[in-house]
Amino acid sequence: MMEKASLLTVPQIHLEMPSPMLPDGTQAVILTHDVDWPRKGPGIEHILSRSARFDPKIITKVKSEGFNPYYGVQTIAEIEEQFGIKSTFFFRPTYDDGSKVDEYKDTIRALIKNGWEVGLHANNTSSVEAVKSEKNSLERIAGKQISGSRVHYLRVSSDTFRNLAEAKIKYDSSITFDKESIDARNSGCLFKNRVAVFPITFMDAYLFTYMGLTEKTITKFILKKMRELFSSGVQIMTILWHDNSIMMKGGRIYSNLIKDMCAQMDVTFLKGIEAFELVA
């Protein structure tokens, strides 16, 4: 099982009314992935202490080859490519071990070249300068302007969106109002300081921890909730599936989830920037 994400209580942030309704029948899903760990991963000791989360074959590779099962960007991209889907990956400019996003340069350039979007997984939004510095670091590696963000650990404050706007971030996806159930408030699009805000509707970590779902139950659960939300008038939902979970028990169900959504749901899959362009 994945570790529970650390969530601070969402402050009383006044979010402005959503944009005008999208065309009737719009059913869109924004697919996003946070890249929380450095390129080399958390280290063998960390992985082995959580070996129950992985298939024994993966742990054997960790021991014999130093394999890093926390690096799932390529696996996710390969899954999505099978279905003609592109998504958004959020990268941190600096990781907890002090390593820089530079270690992901080849990965980031390949994603962009092949049609995926790269966004900022911000460590610090306490000032405009901090956001600009992190954004510039990622843009230097990406070789292009970054439009979207998600704050690491979803640590937003009353100043976050103003600072993002001043740093020319167009959209953000760092809000969730309820981590223990699927809440309609965690869907659609709101605005704050001219920044489009897409709340997180489904997050892998919350589904497997706070909501207690399993590999056997999660796909049916998500599809059921999606149908209910779309039937209630929701037009946009956002999914967060961490790249480090894709080889873990639970997270590895992502390929089946995408397959079933494509087969059973009439939805349009969007990158964050595409969703922004719809509501702007």
C-alpha positions as CSV (number, residue, x, y, z in Angstrom):
1,M,0.0,0.0,0.0
2,M,1.2,3.5,-0.8
3,E,2.0,6.0,1.9
4,K,-0.7,8.5,2.8
5,A,-0.2,11.9,1.2
6,S,0.4,14.6,3.7
7,L,-2.4,17.1,3.5
8,L,-2.8,20.3,5.3
9,T,-6.3,21.6,5.9
10,V,-7.4,23.7,2.9
11,P,-7.4,27.3,4.1
12,Q,-10.5,29.4,3.7
13,I,-9.6,30.6,0.2
14,H,-12.3,32.4,-1.6
15,L,-12.5,30.8,-5.0
16,E,-14.3,32.7,-7.7
17,M,-17.2,31.2,-9.6
18,P,-16.4,28.8,-12.4
19,S,-16.3,29.8,-16.0
20,P,-19.5,29.5,-18.2
21,M,-20.7,26.0,-18.7
22,L,-18.9,24.1,-21.4
23,P,-20.9,22.7,-24.4
24,D,-23.7,20.3,-23.5
25,G,-22.4,16.7,-23.3
26,T,-18.8,17.6,-22.4
27,Q,-17.3,14.9,-20.3
28,A,-13.6,15.5,-19.8
29,V,-11.0,13.9,-17.6
30,I,-7.7,15.6,-16.9
31,L,-4.9,13.0,-16.4
32,T,-2.0,14.1,-14.2
33,H,1.0,12.6,-12.5
34,D,3.2,13.9,-9.7
35,V,6.9,13.0,-9.9
36,D,7.7,13.2,-6.2
37,W,11.0,11.3,-6.0
38,P,14.5,12.0,-7.5
39,R,15.5,10.2,-10.6
40,K,17.5,7.6,-8.7
41,G,14.6,7.0,-6.3
42,P,14.5,6.9,-2.5
43,G,17.3,4.3,-2.1
44,I,17.4,0.6,-1.8
45,E,17.0,0.6,2.0
46,H,13.8,2.6,1.7
47,I,12.4,0.3,-1.0
48,L,13.3,-2.9,0.8
49,S,11.7,-1.7,4.0
50,R,8.5,-1.4,2.0
51,S,9.0,-4.6,0.0
52,A,5.4,-5.9,0.7
53,R,4.1,-3.1,-1.6
54,F,5.8,-4.7,-4.6
55,D,5.7,-8.0,-6.5
56,P,8.6,-10.3,-5.4
57,K,10.1,-10.1,-8.9
58,I,10.5,-6.4,-8.6
59,I,12.2,-6.7,-5.2
60,T,14.6,-9.3,-6.8
61,K,15.6,-6.7,-9.4
62,V,16.1,-4.1,-6.7
63,K,18.5,-6.4,-4.9
64,S,20.3,-7.7,-7.9
65,E,20.4,-4.7,-10.2
66,G,19.7,-1.7,-8.0
67,F,16.4,-1.2,-10.0
68,N,14.4,1.8,-9.0
69,P,10.7,0.9,-9.1
70,Y,9.7,4.5,-8.0
71,Y,10.6,5.7,-11.5
72,G,7.3,5.2,-13.4
73,V,7.2,8.0,-15.9
74,Q,8.1,5.9,-18.9
75,T,5.7,3.1,-17.9
76,I,2.8,5.5,-17.6
77,A,3.6,7.1,-20.9
78,E,3.7,3.7,-22.6
79,I,0.3,2.8,-21.1
80,E,-1.3,6.0,-22.3
81,E,0.3,5.8,-25.7
82,Q,-1.5,2.5,-26.3
83,F,-4.8,4.4,-26.1
84,G,-3.7,7.6,-27.9
85,I,-3.8,9.5,-24.6
86,K,-1.5,12.3,-23.4
87,S,-1.3,13.7,-19.9
88,T,0.5,16.1,-17.7
89,F,3.5,15.2,-15.5
90,F,4.5,17.6,-12.7
91,F,8.2,17.7,-11.8
92,R,9.8,19.2,-8.7
93,P,12.7,21.6,-9.4
94,T,14.6,20.2,-6.3
95,Y,14.1,16.9,-4.6
96,D,14.4,16.0,-1.0
97,D,17.9,14.6,-1.4
98,G,19.0,17.9,-2.9
99,S,19.2,16.6,-6.4
100,K,17.9,18.8,-9.2
101,V,15.3,18.3,-11.9
102,D,18.3,18.4,-14.3
103,E,18.5,14.6,-13.7
104,Y,15.2,14.3,-15.5
105,K,16.2,16.3,-18.5
106,D,16.1,13.5,-21.0
107,T,12.8,12.2,-19.6
108,I,11.3,15.7,-19.7
109,R,12.5,16.5,-23.2
110,A,11.2,13.1,-24.5
111,L,7.8,13.7,-22.9
112,I,7.4,17.1,-24.5
113,K,8.7,15.9,-27.9
114,N,6.1,13.2,-27.9
115,G,3.1,15.3,-26.9
116,W,2.9,15.1,-23.1
117,E,2.8,18.2,-21.0
118,V,5.3,19.0,-18.2
119,G,4.2,21.2,-15.3
120,L,5.7,22.6,-12.1
121,H,5.4,20.5,-8.9
122,A,6.2,23.5,-6.7
123,N,8.0,23.1,-3.4
124,N,7.6,26.7,-2.3
125,T,4.9,29.2,-3.3
126,S,5.4,31.6,-0.3
127,S,6.5,34.4,-2.6
128,V,6.4,35.4,-6.2
129,E,10.2,35.2,-6.3
130,A,10.2,31.6,-5.1
131,V,7.7,30.5,-7.7
132,K,9.5,32.3,-10.5
133,S,12.8,30.7,-9.5
134,E,11.3,27.2,-9.5
135,K,9.5,27.8,-12.7
136,N,12.6,29.2,-14.4
137,S,14.6,26.1,-13.3
138,L,12.0,23.8,-14.8
139,E,11.7,25.9,-18.0
140,R,15.5,25.7,-18.5
141,I,15.3,21.9,-18.5
142,A,12.1,21.7,-20.5
143,G,13.2,24.2,-23.1
144,K,9.8,25.8,-23.2
145,Q,7.3,27.9,-21.1
146,I,5.6,26.1,-18.2
147,S,1.9,26.8,-17.9
148,G,0.6,24.6,-15.1
149,S,1.4,23.8,-11.5
150,R,0.6,21.6,-8.5
151,V,2.0,22.4,-5.1
152,H,3.9,19.5,-3.4
153,Y,1.8,18.0,-0.6
154,L,-1.0,20.4,-1.8
155,R,0.3,23.0,0.7
156,V,-1.6,26.0,-0.5
157,S,-2.1,29.3,1.4
158,S,-4.1,32.4,0.8
159,D,-1.1,33.8,-1.1
160,T,-0.4,30.8,-3.3
161,F,-2.6,31.7,-6.2
162,R,-1.6,35.4,-6.3
163,N,2.0,34.3,-6.4
164,L,1.3,31.8,-9.1
165,A,-0.5,34.4,-11.2
166,E,2.4,36.9,-10.9
167,A,4.8,34.1,-12.0
168,K,2.6,33.6,-15.1
169,I,1.2,30.2,-14.1
170,K,-2.1,29.8,-16.0
171,Y,-3.6,26.9,-14.1
172,D,-3.1,24.9,-10.9
173,S,-4.4,21.7,-9.5
174,S,-3.5,21.7,-5.8
175,I,-7.0,21.8,-4.2
176,T,-8.9,19.0,-2.7
177,F,-11.8,19.6,-0.3
178,D,-12.3,16.0,0.9
179,K,-9.8,13.2,1.0
180,E,-12.1,10.6,2.5
181,S,-14.8,10.5,-0.2
182,I,-15.5,11.5,-3.7
183,D,-17.0,15.0,-3.4
184,A,-18.5,17.0,-6.3
185,R,-16.6,20.0,-5.0
186,N,-13.4,18.2,-6.1
187,S,-14.4,18.6,-9.8
188,G,-14.9,21.2,-12.4
189,C,-12.9,24.5,-12.5
190,L,-12.8,27.5,-10.2
191,F,-10.7,30.6,-10.5
192,K,-8.5,32.5,-8.1
193,N,-6.4,35.6,-9.0
194,R,-6.9,34.8,-12.7
195,V,-5.5,31.3,-12.2
196,A,-7.8,28.4,-13.3
197,V,-8.0,25.9,-10.5
198,F,-8.9,22.3,-11.2
199,P,-9.6,20.4,-7.9
200,I,-8.3,16.8,-7.7
201,T,-11.3,14.5,-8.0
202,F,-9.5,11.1,-7.7
203,M,-6.0,10.6,-6.2
204,D,-4.5,7.1,-6.0
205,A,-3.0,7.6,-2.5
206,Y,-6.4,8.7,-1.0
207,L,-8.3,5.9,-2.8
208,F,-6.1,3.2,-1.4
209,T,-5.7,4.7,2.1
210,Y,-8.4,6.9,3.3
211,M,-11.1,5.2,1.2
212,G,-9.8,1.7,1.7
213,L,-10.1,0.5,-1.9
214,T,-8.2,-2.5,-3.4
215,E,-7.1,-3.5,-6.8
216,K,-10.3,-5.6,-7.1
217,T,-12.6,-2.7,-6.2
218,I,-11.0,0.5,-7.4
219,T,-11.8,0.5,-11.1
220,K,-15.5,-0.2,-10.7
221,F,-15.6,2.4,-7.9
222,I,-14.0,5.1,-10.0
223,L,-16.2,4.4,-13.0
224,K,-19.3,4.4,-10.8
225,K,-18.4,7.7,-9.3
226,M,-17.5,9.2,-12.6
227,R,-21.0,8.3,-14.0
228,E,-22.7,9.8,-10.9
229,L,-20.7,13.0,-11.2
230,F,-21.3,13.4,-14.9
231,S,-25.0,12.7,-14.4
232,S,-25.1,15.4,-11.8
233,G,-23.8,18.0,-14.3
234,V,-20.1,17.8,-13.7
235,Q,-18.1,18.3,-16.9
236,I,-14.5,18.1,-15.9
237,M,-12.7,15.8,-13.4
238,T,-9.1,15.5,-12.5
239,I,-7.2,12.3,-11.8
240,L,-3.8,12.3,-10.0
241,W,-1.9,9.0,-10.3
242,H,1.7,9.2,-8.9
243,D,4.4,7.8,-11.1
244,N,6.1,6.1,-8.2
245,S,2.9,4.0,-7.6
246,I,2.7,2.5,-11.0
247,M,4.7,-0.6,-10.0
248,M,3.2,-0.9,-6.5
249,K,0.4,-3.2,-5.6
250,G,-2.6,-1.0,-6.1
251,G,-1.1,1.6,-8.3
252,R,-0.2,-0.9,-11.0
253,I,-4.0,-1.1,-11.8
254,Y,-3.6,2.1,-13.7
255,S,-3.4,0.3,-17.1
256,N,-6.7,-1.5,-16.4
257,L,-8.3,1.7,-15.2
258,I,-7.4,3.5,-18.5
259,K,-8.5,0.5,-20.5
260,D,-11.9,0.4,-18.8
261,M,-12.5,4.1,-19.0
262,C,-11.8,4.0,-22.8
263,A,-14.1,1.0,-23.2
264,Q,-17.0,2.0,-20.9
265,M,-17.0,5.8,-20.7
266,D,-17.6,8.4,-23.3
267,V,-14.9,10.8,-22.1
268,T,-12.3,13.2,-23.6
269,F,-8.9,12.9,-22.0
270,L,-7.1,16.2,-21.5
271,K,-3.7,17.5,-20.5
272,G,-3.9,20.4,-18.0
273,I,-3.2,23.0,-20.6
274,E,-5.9,21.7,-22.9
275,A,-8.4,21.9,-20.0
276,F,-7.3,25.5,-19.3
277,E,-7.9,26.4,-23.0
278,L,-11.4,25.1,-22.7
279,V,-12.3,27.2,-19.7
280,A,-10.2,30.3,-20.3
